[in-house]
Amino acid sequence: MKCINIAGAGISGMTAGINLAKKGYKVTIYEQGNHAGGRFEADWQFLENWSTRQDALEFYKSINLSTDFFHKPIKEMELLLNGKKHHVKTKSILMYAVNRGRRSDSIDSALYQQARTLGVKFIFNSPKRFDEVDIYAAGPRRPDANILGYYYNADKTDKIIAVYDTKLSRRGYTYLTQFNGVGNLVITDARKACTKETLQVFEKSIYEKYGIKLKQKELFGSIANLFNAAHYYLNGRYYTGESAGLQDPIAGFGMRIAANSGYLCAKAIDENLDYDSLIKKQILKKIKGSVIYRRILFDLKLAKPLLAVFSLFGAGKLLENTDLLKYCMRIMYASKINNVLYPPFIIYSRIFKRDSYKRNVNINPERPMDYLKKN
Ligand SMILES: Cc1cc2nc3c(=O)[nH]c(=O)nc-3n(C[C@H](O)[C@H](O)[C@H](O)COP(=O)(O)OP(=O)(O)OC[C@H]3O[C@@H](n4cnc5c(N)ncnc54)[C@H](O)[C@@H]3O)c2cc1C
């Protein structure tokens, strides 16, 4: 029986492990933290449901993953655009709210149970270097974006508030999510480190606009790898998910991409296929779109005027009970035109050293927590 060692019990590592165990491999997953999804504690995240016609949960099932975790279909949310409130409602499911980390109903706990049932061995509190394993699935390896937030105790009202406000974040976005009495208030920024002071300004504006007061809050910090790497298979080793820079650079919706890369990695190993080609064929199109629109919105500074126009015409009313938002997102992420637009955008990024020019995954093995301690 062939043995496979994986670093990281997150989405991509466990997806690879589950699919390899199903094929009869003896899999061991080494995790730095003390639980599956060790990078997260009680984080609400969203499985996007716009980049393919196939429903996100159906996609999970199609790559042999359990969907036995809390998932709440989302069809409406609040938008706060530069201080103006909107309510957005879509006709079909825009995304699913899921939990990450330690909780028993989280996506990580469900994948952990599934993997255990298939005989995958987990070793916790056991960080591994990339050269000690066959698959490196350890999440972000360099801080392209910074994240700062609070976990807090919420009342029983479920709420999602997506906020775009240049005073809070210039090259990122901020949001509040609360379900089942657990809330997260989060700032992301790809240019500078988020600060506690900005978080306090955000908290105050959420209280003033929505009357939400955060109780028993606890600070957390994180980083994200937003930009694509040059290789996914290097020196006999497979890199999956964010450790290979496989992420959605515009909005950070990396869970589907991570799961898909874990699945393709298992397929490449089992069927002796070229992993780099599989990733390029099946995942890069989505990332290309995301890179292009990141440049358009942030470098050409179009995000602010576009959202101002959107806000002026009443964002909620424009989108209400239609799938317009989903169609726009699908065009952004999955249109064939991305293949044509991508090369000039990459040349531009390289010449002007913009943040999406390709990087080699081996460049900087700095670990997230070391970075956070220093900053
Ligand atoms: C605050 C925040 C909000 C987000 N919101 C969303 C969202 O709404 N929707 C979405 O789709 N995506 C979201 N993402 C992105 C998403 O979480 C990631 O893209 C996805 O989890 C990447 O999966 P992965 O398998 O690459 O890494 P992870 O799921 O992060 O797993 C990596 C695992 O490796 C472990 N590890 C780290 N170093 C080592 C080591 N040296 N040895 C062993 N183990 C190690 C970590 O503890 C972790 O458990 C968010 C990310 C953050 C930080």
The ligand as an ORCA input file, in Angstrom:
! r2SCAN-3c Opt
* xyz 0 1
  C     -10.765     35.561      7.698
  C     -10.932     34.735      6.434
  C     -12.171     34.676      5.816
  C     -12.343     33.905      4.662
  N     -13.586     33.846      4.098
  C     -13.797     33.031      3.042
  C     -15.113     32.890      2.473
  O     -16.065     33.512      2.918
  N     -15.271     32.026      1.432
  C     -14.224     31.297      0.920
  O     -14.436     30.517     -0.020
  N     -12.973     31.425      1.418
  C     -12.742     32.256      2.460
  N     -11.489     32.383      2.990
  C     -10.389     31.666      2.334
  C     -10.395     30.185      2.693
  O     -10.430     30.032      4.097
  C      -9.107     29.550      2.167
  O      -8.917     29.921      0.821
  C      -9.124     28.033      2.273
  O      -9.329     27.630      3.604
  C      -7.798     27.493      1.770
  O      -7.733     26.122      1.999
  P      -6.332     25.434      2.197
  O      -6.582     23.996      2.258
  O      -5.362     25.948      1.230
  O      -5.826     25.979      3.617
  P      -6.509     25.951      5.055
  O      -7.941     25.563      4.971
  O      -6.156     27.230      5.686
  O      -5.742     24.777      5.787
  C      -4.374     24.825      6.074
  C      -4.116     23.992      7.334
  O      -2.725     23.754      7.472
  C      -2.348     23.967      8.829
  N      -0.920     24.287      8.816
  C      -0.319     25.487      8.606
  N       1.017     25.341      8.561
  C       1.270     24.022      8.753
  C       2.446     23.239      8.780
  N       3.650     23.791      8.599
  N       2.351     21.905      8.991
  C       1.138     21.326      9.171
  N      -0.028     22.025      9.143
  C       0.039     23.349      8.925
  C      -3.272     25.083      9.288
  O      -3.394     25.080     10.698
  C      -4.584     24.695      8.593
  O      -5.365     23.819      9.359
  C     -11.269     33.176      4.115
  C     -10.004     33.253      4.729
  C      -9.831     34.022      5.871
  C      -8.464     34.066      6.528
*
